[in-house]
């Protein structure tokens, strides 16, 4: 039985990506919450951390997609 390309990619190398994406996302949310109560200057740092936490898994999915050769352009 052939596995889906994304499940296979996550099984082989997705654990660190998901861990660091969650870590950066959580830190970003904590910084954004802290900016409301402690210091408003923490908000840009929180936004950058949150964006980084969202970019990691997105790039992982894009790279896994092209690595499996399933793109319409056939780059794989």
PyMOL Python script that loads the backbone (N, CA, C, O; Angstrom):
from pymol import cmd

cmd.read_pdbstr("""\
ATOM      1  N   UNK A   1       0.843  -1.178   0.000  1.00  0.00           N
ATOM      2  CA  UNK A   1       0.000   0.000   0.000  1.00  0.00           C
ATOM      3  C   UNK A   1       0.887   1.239   0.000  1.00  0.00           C
ATOM      4  O   UNK A   1       1.767   1.393   0.847  1.00  0.00           O
ATOM      5  N   UNK A   2       0.642   2.107  -0.954  1.00  0.00           N
ATOM      6  CA  UNK A   2       1.451   3.316  -1.068  1.00  0.00           C
ATOM      7  C   UNK A   2       0.928   4.385  -0.110  1.00  0.00           C
ATOM      8  O   UNK A   2      -0.272   4.651  -0.032  1.00  0.00           O
ATOM      9  N   UNK A   3       1.876   4.989   0.617  1.00  0.00           N
ATOM     10  CA  UNK A   3       1.509   6.032   1.561  1.00  0.00           C
ATOM     11  C   UNK A   3       1.427   7.374   0.845  1.00  0.00           C
ATOM     12  O   UNK A   3       2.035   7.582  -0.205  1.00  0.00           O
ATOM     13  N   UNK A   4       0.676   8.255   1.429  1.00  0.00           N
ATOM     14  CA  UNK A   4       0.565   9.606   0.902  1.00  0.00           C
ATOM     15  C   UNK A   4       1.923  10.296   1.049  1.00  0.00           C
ATOM     16  O   UNK A   4       2.629  10.045   2.026  1.00  0.00           O
ATOM     17  N   UNK A   5       2.297  11.143   0.119  1.00  0.00           N
ATOM     18  CA  UNK A   5       3.625  11.751   0.106  1.00  0.00           C
ATOM     19  C   UNK A   5       3.866  12.616   1.342  1.00  0.00           C
ATOM     20  O   UNK A   5       4.994  12.679   1.832  1.00  0.00           O
ATOM     21  N   UNK A   6       2.841  13.276   1.849  1.00  0.00           N
ATOM     22  CA  UNK A   6       3.037  14.125   3.018  1.00  0.00           C
ATOM     23  C   UNK A   6       3.199  13.297   4.288  1.00  0.00           C
ATOM     24  O   UNK A   6       4.015  13.635   5.146  1.00  0.00           O
ATOM     25  N   UNK A   7       2.437  12.227   4.417  1.00  0.00           N
ATOM     26  CA  UNK A   7       2.606  11.339   5.577  1.00  0.00           C
ATOM     27  C   UNK A   7       3.991  10.716   5.593  1.00  0.00           C
ATOM     28  O   UNK A   7       4.617  10.592   6.646  1.00  0.00           O
ATOM     29  N   UNK A   8       4.459  10.327   4.420  1.00  0.00           N
ATOM     30  CA  UNK A   8       5.792   9.736   4.329  1.00  0.00           C
ATOM     31  C   UNK A   8       6.873  10.752   4.690  1.00  0.00           C
ATOM     32  O   UNK A   8       7.831  10.414   5.385  1.00  0.00           O
ATOM     33  N   UNK A   9       6.728  11.986   4.226  1.00  0.00           N
ATOM     34  CA  UNK A   9       7.706  13.026   4.535  1.00  0.00           C
ATOM     35  C   UNK A   9       7.718  13.347   6.021  1.00  0.00           C
ATOM     36  O   UNK A   9       8.787  13.532   6.604  1.00  0.00           O
ATOM     37  N   UNK A  10       6.551  13.413   6.640  1.00  0.00           N
ATOM     38  CA  UNK A  10       6.476  13.695   8.074  1.00  0.00           C
ATOM     39  C   UNK A  10       7.072  12.536   8.867  1.00  0.00           C
ATOM     40  O   UNK A  10       7.731  12.756   9.883  1.00  0.00           O
ATOM     41  N   UNK A  11       6.848  11.320   8.417  1.00  0.00           N
ATOM     42  CA  UNK A  11       7.401  10.166   9.118  1.00  0.00           C
ATOM     43  C   UNK A  11       8.920  10.146   9.056  1.00  0.00           C
ATOM     44  O   UNK A  11       9.573   9.739  10.017  1.00  0.00           O
ATOM     45  N   UNK A  12       9.489  10.579   7.939  1.00  0.00           N
ATOM     46  CA  UNK A  12      10.939  10.528   7.794  1.00  0.00           C
ATOM     47  C   UNK A  12      11.654  11.720   8.410  1.00  0.00           C
ATOM     48  O   UNK A  12      12.742  11.554   8.962  1.00  0.00           O
ATOM     49  N   UNK A  13      11.082  12.912   8.335  1.00  0.00           N
ATOM     50  CA  UNK A  13      11.831  14.067   8.815  1.00  0.00           C
ATOM     51  C   UNK A  13      11.005  15.195   9.373  1.00  0.00           C
ATOM     52  O   UNK A  13      11.505  16.311   9.511  1.00  0.00           O
ATOM     53  N   UNK A  14       9.769  14.941   9.695  1.00  0.00           N
ATOM     54  CA  UNK A  14       8.899  16.016  10.113  1.00  0.00           C
ATOM     55  C   UNK A  14       8.936  16.352  11.586  1.00  0.00           C
ATOM     56  O   UNK A  14       8.473  17.420  11.987  1.00  0.00           O
ATOM     57  N   UNK A  15       9.475  15.466  12.398  1.00  0.00           N
ATOM     58  CA  UNK A  15       9.455  15.695  13.841  1.00  0.00           C
ATOM     59  C   UNK A  15      10.199  16.967  14.248  1.00  0.00           C
ATOM     60  O   UNK A  15       9.644  17.764  15.003  1.00  0.00           O
ATOM     61  N   UNK A  16      11.425  17.191  13.786  1.00  0.00           N
ATOM     62  CA  UNK A  16      12.091  18.446  14.180  1.00  0.00           C
ATOM     63  C   UNK A  16      11.379  19.692  13.640  1.00  0.00           C
ATOM     64  O   UNK A  16      11.309  20.717  14.318  1.00  0.00           O
ATOM     65  N   UNK A  17      10.861  19.596  12.434  1.00  0.00           N
ATOM     66  CA  UNK A  17      10.163  20.737  11.847  1.00  0.00           C
ATOM     67  C   UNK A  17       8.920  21.077  12.655  1.00  0.00           C
ATOM     68  O   UNK A  17       8.670  22.244  12.956  1.00  0.00           O
ATOM     69  N   UNK A  18       8.147  20.066  13.003  1.00  0.00           N
ATOM     70  CA  UNK A  18       6.946  20.311  13.802  1.00  0.00           C
ATOM     71  C   UNK A  18       7.300  20.805  15.198  1.00  0.00           C
ATOM     72  O   UNK A  18       6.612  21.668  15.744  1.00  0.00           O
ATOM     73  N   UNK A  19       8.365  20.265  15.777  1.00  0.00           N
ATOM     74  CA  UNK A  19       8.789  20.702  17.114  1.00  0.00           C
ATOM     75  C   UNK A  19       9.201  22.166  17.096  1.00  0.00           C
ATOM     76  O   UNK A  19       8.721  22.955  17.909  1.00  0.00           O
ATOM     77  N   UNK A  20      10.094  22.539  16.169  1.00  0.00           N
ATOM     78  CA  UNK A  20      10.569  23.918  16.143  1.00  0.00           C
ATOM     79  C   UNK A  20       9.483  24.884  15.687  1.00  0.00           C
ATOM     80  O   UNK A  20       9.436  26.020  16.157  1.00  0.00           O
ATOM     81  N   UNK A  21       8.614  24.454  14.786  1.00  0.00           N
ATOM     82  CA  UNK A  21       7.491  25.305  14.397  1.00  0.00           C
ATOM     83  C   UNK A  21       6.575  25.585  15.574  1.00  0.00           C
ATOM     84  O   UNK A  21       6.132  26.717  15.769  1.00  0.00           O
ATOM     85  N   UNK A  22       6.289  24.542  16.366  1.00  0.00           N
ATOM     86  CA  UNK A  22       5.456  24.719  17.553  1.00  0.00           C
ATOM     87  C   UNK A  22       6.160  25.575  18.598  1.00  0.00           C
ATOM     88  O   UNK A  22       5.534  26.419  19.238  1.00  0.00           O
ATOM     89  N   UNK A  23       7.463  25.356  18.771  1.00  0.00           N
ATOM     90  CA  UNK A  23       8.234  26.121  19.744  1.00  0.00           C
ATOM     91  C   UNK A  23       8.231  27.609  19.401  1.00  0.00           C
ATOM     92  O   UNK A  23       7.935  28.447  20.253  1.00  0.00           O
ATOM     93  N   UNK A  24       8.562  27.933  18.149  1.00  0.00           N
ATOM     94  CA  UNK A  24       8.585  29.339  17.745  1.00  0.00           C
ATOM     95  C   UNK A  24       7.184  29.956  17.789  1.00  0.00           C
ATOM     96  O   UNK A  24       7.027  31.111  18.184  1.00  0.00           O
ATOM     97  N   UNK A  25       6.179  29.196  17.390  1.00  0.00           N
ATOM     98  CA  UNK A  25       4.816  29.708  17.448  1.00  0.00           C
ATOM     99  C   UNK A  25       4.368  30.001  18.865  1.00  0.00           C
ATOM    100  O   UNK A  25       3.736  31.025  19.124  1.00  0.00           O
ATOM    101  N   UNK A  26       4.697  29.098  19.789  1.00  0.00           N
ATOM    102  CA  UNK A  26       4.333  29.299  21.197  1.00  0.00           C
ATOM    103  C   UNK A  26       5.072  30.497  21.790  1.00  0.00           C
ATOM    104  O   UNK A  26       4.479  31.314  22.495  1.00  0.00           O
ATOM    105  N   UNK A  27       6.363  30.597  21.502  1.00  0.00           N
ATOM    106  CA  UNK A  27       7.113  31.758  21.990  1.00  0.00           C
ATOM    107  C   UNK A  27       6.566  33.058  21.408  1.00  0.00           C
ATOM    108  O   UNK A  27       6.486  34.072  22.101  1.00  0.00           O
ATOM    109  N   UNK A  28       6.195  33.021  20.141  1.00  0.00           N
ATOM    110  CA  UNK A  28       5.616  34.209  19.521  1.00  0.00           C
ATOM    111  C   UNK A  28       4.313  34.628  20.186  1.00  0.00           C
ATOM    112  O   UNK A  28       4.080  35.813  20.425  1.00  0.00           O
ATOM    113  N   UNK A  29       3.464  33.647  20.483  1.00  0.00           N
ATOM    114  CA  UNK A  29       2.215  33.969  21.176  1.00  0.00           C
ATOM    115  C   UNK A  29       2.470  34.493  22.581  1.00  0.00           C
ATOM    116  O   UNK A  29       1.781  35.405  23.036  1.00  0.00           O
ATOM    117  N   UNK A  30       3.456  33.925  23.274  1.00  0.00           N
ATOM    118  CA  UNK A  30       3.798  34.426  24.610  1.00  0.00           C
ATOM    119  C   UNK A  30       4.319  35.861  24.545  1.00  0.00           C
ATOM    120  O   UNK A  30       3.972  36.685  25.391  1.00  0.00           O
ATOM    121  N   UNK A  31       5.142  36.159  23.558  1.00  0.00           N
ATOM    122  CA  UNK A  31       5.638  37.523  23.402  1.00  0.00           C
ATOM    123  C   UNK A  31       4.502  38.485  23.067  1.00  0.00           C
ATOM    124  O   UNK A  31       4.459  39.604  23.578  1.00  0.00           O
ATOM    125  N   UNK A  32       3.581  38.046  22.205  1.00  0.00           N
ATOM    126  CA  UNK A  32       2.453  38.912  21.876  1.00  0.00           C
ATOM    127  C   UNK A  32       1.554  39.145  23.081  1.00  0.00           C
ATOM    128  O   UNK A  32       1.053  40.252  23.282  1.00  0.00           O
ATOM    129  N   UNK A  33       1.347  38.104  23.884  1.00  0.00           N
ATOM    130  CA  UNK A  33       0.556  38.275  25.106  1.00  0.00           C
ATOM    131  C   UNK A  33       1.289  39.156  26.106  1.00  0.00           C
ATOM    132  O   UNK A  33       0.669  39.976  26.782  1.00  0.00           O
ATOM    133  N   UNK A  34       2.604  38.993  26.204  1.00  0.00           N
ATOM    134  CA  UNK A  34       3.397  39.812  27.120  1.00  0.00           C
ATOM    135  C   UNK A  34       3.445  41.266  26.706  1.00  0.00           C
ATOM    136  O   UNK A  34       3.599  42.150  27.548  1.00  0.00           O
ATOM    137  N   UNK A  35       3.313  41.522  25.408  1.00  0.00           N
ATOM    138  CA  UNK A  35       3.362  42.912  24.960  1.00  0.00           C
ATOM    139  C   UNK A  35       2.124  43.690  25.410  1.00  0.00           C
ATOM    140  O   UNK A  35       2.163  44.915  25.516  1.00  0.00           O
ATOM    141  N   UNK A  36       1.046  42.987  25.671  1.00  0.00           N
ATOM    142  CA  UNK A  36      -0.166  43.679  26.148  1.00  0.00           C
ATOM    143  C   UNK A  36      -0.017  44.120  27.593  1.00  0.00           C
ATOM    144  O   UNK A  36      -0.596  45.132  27.987  1.00  0.00           O
ATOM    145  N   UNK A  37       0.751  43.382  28.394  1.00  0.00           N
ATOM    146  CA  UNK A  37       0.829  43.651  29.826  1.00  0.00           C
ATOM    147  C   UNK A  37       2.180  44.202  30.281  1.00  0.00           C
ATOM    148  O   UNK A  37       2.232  45.006  31.213  1.00  0.00           O
ATOM    149  N   UNK A  38       3.260  43.788  29.646  1.00  0.00           N
ATOM    150  CA  UNK A  38       4.587  44.170  30.125  1.00  0.00           C
ATOM    151  C   UNK A  38       5.193  45.334  29.348  1.00  0.00           C
ATOM    152  O   UNK A  38       5.404  46.415  29.898  1.00  0.00           O
ATOM    153  N   UNK A  39       5.469  45.106  28.079  1.00  0.00           N
ATOM    154  CA  UNK A  39       6.160  46.116  27.279  1.00  0.00           C
ATOM    155  C   UNK A  39       5.657  46.035  25.841  1.00  0.00           C
ATOM    156  O   UNK A  39       5.757  44.972  25.229  1.00  0.00           O
ATOM    157  N   UNK A  40       5.126  47.104  25.287  1.00  0.00           N
ATOM    158  CA  UNK A  40       4.617  47.057  23.913  1.00  0.00           C
ATOM    159  C   UNK A  40       5.698  46.776  22.865  1.00  0.00           C
ATOM    160  O   UNK A  40       5.383  46.368  21.747  1.00  0.00           O
ATOM    161  N   UNK A  41       6.954  46.989  23.215  1.00  0.00           N
ATOM    162  CA  UNK A  41       8.037  46.729  22.266  1.00  0.00           C
ATOM    163  C   UNK A  41       8.280  45.245  22.032  1.00  0.00           C
ATOM    164  O   UNK A  41       9.072  44.881  21.163  1.00  0.00           O
ATOM    165  N   UNK A  42       7.611  44.382  22.792  1.00  0.00           N
ATOM    166  CA  UNK A  42       7.755  42.944  22.595  1.00  0.00           C
ATOM    167  C   UNK A  42       6.912  42.445  21.416  1.00  0.00           C
ATOM    168  O   UNK A  42       7.133  41.334  20.935  1.00  0.00           O
ATOM    169  N   UNK A  43       5.968  43.233  20.952  1.00  0.00           N
ATOM    170  CA  UNK A  43       5.050  42.796  19.895  1.00  0.00           C
ATOM    171  C   UNK A  43       5.747  42.471  18.575  1.00  0.00           C
ATOM    172  O   UNK A  43       5.427  41.446  17.973  1.00  0.00           O
ATOM    173  N   UNK A  44       6.689  43.299  18.092  1.00  0.00           N
ATOM    174  CA  UNK A  44       7.338  42.930  16.827  1.00  0.00           C
ATOM    175  C   UNK A  44       8.140  41.625  16.926  1.00  0.00           C
ATOM    176  O   UNK A  44       8.173  40.837  15.981  1.00  0.00           O
ATOM    177  N   UNK A  45       8.771  41.410  18.055  1.00  0.00           N
ATOM    178  CA  UNK A  45       9.522  40.167  18.243  1.00  0.00           C
ATOM    179  C   UNK A  45       8.562  38.982  18.247  1.00  0.00           C
ATOM    180  O   UNK A  45       8.852  37.941  17.659  1.00  0.00           O
ATOM    181  N   UNK A  46       7.431  39.139  18.904  1.00  0.00           N
ATOM    182  CA  UNK A  46       6.428  38.079  18.917  1.00  0.00           C
ATOM    183  C   UNK A  46       5.879  37.796  17.532  1.00  0.00           C
ATOM    184  O   UNK A  46       5.651  36.641  17.175  1.00  0.00           O
ATOM    185  N   UNK A  47       5.667  38.842  16.753  1.00  0.00           N
ATOM    186  CA  UNK A  47       5.164  38.653  15.392  1.00  0.00           C
ATOM    187  C   UNK A  47       6.181  37.925  14.523  1.00  0.00           C
ATOM    188  O   UNK A  47       5.817  37.071  13.715  1.00  0.00           O
ATOM    189  N   UNK A  48       7.452  38.265  14.691  1.00  0.00           N
ATOM    190  CA  UNK A  48       8.508  37.590  13.921  1.00  0.00           C
ATOM    191  C   UNK A  48       8.609  36.128  14.325  1.00  0.00           C
ATOM    192  O   UNK A  48       8.738  35.256  13.466  1.00  0.00           O
ATOM    193  N   UNK A  49       8.552  35.850  15.624  1.00  0.00           N
ATOM    194  CA  UNK A  49       8.614  34.461  16.083  1.00  0.00           C
ATOM    195  C   UNK A  49       7.407  33.664  15.600  1.00  0.00           C
ATOM    196  O   UNK A  49       7.551  32.511  15.195  1.00  0.00           O
ATOM    197  N   UNK A  50       6.237  34.257  15.637  1.00  0.00           N
ATOM    198  CA  UNK A  50       5.036  33.576  15.174  1.00  0.00           C
ATOM    199  C   UNK A  50       5.100  33.318  13.673  1.00  0.00           C
ATOM    200  O   UNK A  50       4.717  32.243  13.213  1.00  0.00           O
ATOM    201  N   UNK A  51       5.573  34.277  12.920  1.00  0.00           N
ATOM    202  CA  UNK A  51       5.721  34.077  11.474  1.00  0.00           C
ATOM    203  C   UNK A  51       6.736  32.988  11.168  1.00  0.00           C
ATOM    204  O   UNK A  51       6.534  32.188  10.254  1.00  0.00           O
ATOM    205  N   UNK A  52       7.827  32.953  11.925  1.00  0.00           N
ATOM    206  CA  UNK A  52       8.825  31.907  11.744  1.00  0.00           C
ATOM    207  C   UNK A  52       8.231  30.537  12.048  1.00  0.00           C
ATOM    208  O   UNK A  52       8.510  29.563  11.348  1.00  0.00           O
ATOM    209  N   UNK A  53       7.416  30.466  13.086  1.00  0.00           N
ATOM    210  CA  UNK A  53       6.759  29.212  13.422  1.00  0.00           C
ATOM    211  C   UNK A  53       5.793  28.738  12.349  1.00  0.00           C
ATOM    212  O   UNK A  53       5.536  27.539  12.242  1.00  0.00           O
ATOM    213  N   UNK A  54       5.256  29.647  11.560  1.00  0.00           N
ATOM    214  CA  UNK A  54       4.367  29.274  10.468  1.00  0.00           C
ATOM    215  C   UNK A  54       5.125  28.980   9.176  1.00  0.00           C
ATOM    216  O   UNK A  54       4.671  28.186   8.352  1.00  0.00           O
ATOM    217  N   UNK A  55       6.276  29.620   9.004  1.00  0.00           N
ATOM    218  CA  UNK A  55       7.051  29.429   7.778  1.00  0.00           C
ATOM    219  C   UNK A  55       7.757  28.071   7.769  1.00  0.00           C
ATOM    220  O   UNK A  55       7.858  27.446   6.714  1.00  0.00           O
ATOM    221  N   UNK A  56       8.244  27.605   8.910  1.00  0.00           N
ATOM    222  CA  UNK A  56       8.945  26.316   8.959  1.00  0.00           C
ATOM    223  C   UNK A  56       8.116  25.176   8.369  1.00  0.00           C
ATOM    224  O   UNK A  56       8.591  24.502   7.455  1.00  0.00           O
ATOM    225  N   UNK A  57       6.899  24.934   8.856  1.00  0.00           N
ATOM    226  CA  UNK A  57       6.123  23.826   8.278  1.00  0.00           C
ATOM    227  C   UNK A  57       5.718  24.070   6.826  1.00  0.00           C
ATOM    228  O   UNK A  57       5.601  23.125   6.046  1.00  0.00           O
ATOM    229  N   UNK A  58       5.503  25.333   6.463  1.00  0.00           N
ATOM    230  CA  UNK A  58       5.130  25.632   5.082  1.00  0.00           C
ATOM    231  C   UNK A  58       6.259  25.285   4.121  1.00  0.00           C
ATOM    232  O   UNK A  58       6.024  24.660   3.087  1.00  0.00           O
ATOM    233  N   UNK A  59       7.466  25.681   4.450  1.00  0.00           N
ATOM    234  CA  UNK A  59       8.622  25.356   3.616  1.00  0.00           C
ATOM    235  C   UNK A  59       8.841  23.844   3.572  1.00  0.00           C
ATOM    236  O   UNK A  59       9.206  23.297   2.531  1.00  0.00           O
ATOM    237  N   UNK A  60       8.616  23.170   4.701  1.00  0.00           N
ATOM    238  CA  UNK A  60       8.752  21.716   4.748  1.00  0.00           C
ATOM    239  C   UNK A  60       7.787  21.051   3.772  1.00  0.00           C
ATOM    240  O   UNK A  60       8.176  20.128   3.055  1.00  0.00           O
ATOM    241  N   UNK A  61       6.544  21.502   3.734  1.00  0.00           N
ATOM    242  CA  UNK A  61       5.557  20.914   2.832  1.00  0.00           C
ATOM    243  C   UNK A  61       5.930  21.195   1.382  1.00  0.00           C
ATOM    244  O   UNK A  61       5.783  20.319   0.530  1.00  0.00           O
ATOM    245  N   UNK A  62       6.406  22.388   1.091  1.00  0.00           N
ATOM    246  CA  UNK A  62       6.799  22.724  -0.284  1.00  0.00           C
ATOM    247  C   UNK A  62       7.976  21.866  -0.732  1.00  0.00           C
ATOM    248  O   UNK A  62       7.969  21.332  -1.842  1.00  0.00           O
ATOM    249  N   UNK A  63       8.978  21.732   0.118  1.00  0.00           N
ATOM    250  CA  UNK A  63      10.148  20.919  -0.233  1.00  0.00           C
ATOM    251  C   UNK A  63       9.755  19.448  -0.372  1.00  0.00           C
ATOM    252  O   UNK A  63      10.226  18.773  -1.287  1.00  0.00           O
ATOM    253  N   UNK A  64       8.911  18.948   0.508  1.00  0.00           N
ATOM    254  CA  UNK A  64       8.472  17.556   0.414  1.00  0.00           C
ATOM    255  C   UNK A  64       7.670  17.324  -0.862  1.00  0.00           C
ATOM    256  O   UNK A  64       7.782  16.267  -1.483  1.00  0.00           O
ATOM    257  N   UNK A  65       6.877  18.290  -1.248  1.00  0.00           N
ATOM    258  CA  UNK A  65       6.084  18.165  -2.470  1.00  0.00           C
ATOM    259  C   UNK A  65       6.981  18.052  -3.693  1.00  0.00           C
ATOM    260  O   UNK A  65       6.780  17.182  -4.541  1.00  0.00           O
ATOM    261  N   UNK A  66       7.967  18.928  -3.783  1.00  0.00           N
ATOM    262  CA  UNK A  66       8.853  18.881  -4.941  1.00  0.00           C
ATOM    263  C   UNK A  66       9.799  17.686  -4.888  1.00  0.00           C
ATOM    264  O   UNK A  66      10.216  17.188  -5.934  1.00  0.00           O
ATOM    265  N   UNK A  67      10.139  17.226  -3.710  1.00  0.00           N
ATOM    266  CA  UNK A  67      11.029  16.087  -3.588  1.00  0.00           C
ATOM    267  C   UNK A  67      10.356  14.804  -4.068  1.00  0.00           C
ATOM    268  O   UNK A  67      11.029  13.935  -4.621  1.00  0.00           O
ATOM    269  N   UNK A  68       9.082  14.669  -3.876  1.00  0.00           N
ATOM    270  CA  UNK A  68       8.368  13.468  -4.281  1.00  0.00           C
ATOM    271  C   UNK A  68       8.076  13.427  -5.776  1.00  0.00           C
ATOM    272  O   UNK A  68       7.644  12.399  -6.297  1.00  0.00           O
ATOM    273  N   UNK A  69       8.305  14.520  -6.456  1.00  0.00           N
ATOM    274  CA  UNK A  69       8.104  14.534  -7.904  1.00  0.00           C
ATOM    275  C   UNK A  69       6.655  14.618  -8.311  1.00  0.00           C
ATOM    276  O   UNK A  69       6.308  14.196  -9.414  1.00  0.00           O
ATOM    277  N   UNK A  70       5.796  15.147  -7.465  1.00  0.00           N
ATOM    278  CA  UNK A  70       4.382  15.225  -7.771  1.00  0.00           C
ATOM    279  C   UNK A  70       3.962  16.594  -8.258  1.00  0.00           C
ATOM    280  O   UNK A  70       2.768  16.869  -8.378  1.00  0.00           O
ATOM    281  N   UNK A  71       4.911  17.447  -8.536  1.00  0.00           N
ATOM    282  CA  UNK A  71       4.555  18.796  -8.972  1.00  0.00           C
ATOM    283  C   UNK A  71       4.082  18.752 -10.416  1.00  0.00           C
ATOM    284  O   UNK A  71       4.476  17.859 -11.166  1.00  0.00           O
ATOM    285  N   UNK A  72       3.253  19.691 -10.812  1.00  0.00           N
ATOM    286  CA  UNK A  72       2.777  19.722 -12.194  1.00  0.00           C
ATOM    287  C   UNK A  72       3.903  19.958 -13.200  1.00  0.00           C
ATOM    288  O   UNK A  72       3.812  19.527 -14.350  1.00  0.00           O
ATOM    289  N   UNK A  73       4.955  20.636 -12.770  1.00  0.00           N
ATOM    290  CA  UNK A  73       6.069  20.935 -13.675  1.00  0.00           C
ATOM    291  C   UNK A  73       7.045  19.769 -13.762  1.00  0.00           C
ATOM    292  O   UNK A  73       7.924  19.766 -14.623  1.00  0.00           O
ATOM    293  N   UNK A  74       6.904  18.777 -12.883  1.00  0.00           N
ATOM    294  CA  UNK A  74       7.757  17.596 -12.935  1.00  0.00           C
ATOM    295  C   UNK A  74       9.196  17.863 -12.541  1.00  0.00           C
ATOM    296  O   UNK A  74      10.113  17.368 -13.195  1.00  0.00           O
ATOM    297  N   UNK A  75       9.413  18.630 -11.493  1.00  0.00           N
ATOM    298  CA  UNK A  75      10.776  18.939 -11.077  1.00  0.00           C
ATOM    299  C   UNK A  75      11.425  17.818 -10.287  1.00  0.00           C
ATOM    300  O   UNK A  75      12.642  17.838 -10.103  1.00  0.00           O
ATOM    301  N   UNK A  76      10.668  16.848  -9.816  1.00  0.00           N
ATOM    302  CA  UNK A  76      11.221  15.819  -8.960  1.00  0.00           C
ATOM    303  C   UNK A  76      11.810  14.741  -9.655  1.00  0.00           C
ATOM    304  O   UNK A  76      12.314  13.806  -9.032  1.00  0.00           O
TER     305      UNK A  76
END
""", "prot")
cmd.dss("prot")
cmd.show_as("cartoon", "prot")
cmd.util.cbc("prot")
cmd.orient("prot")
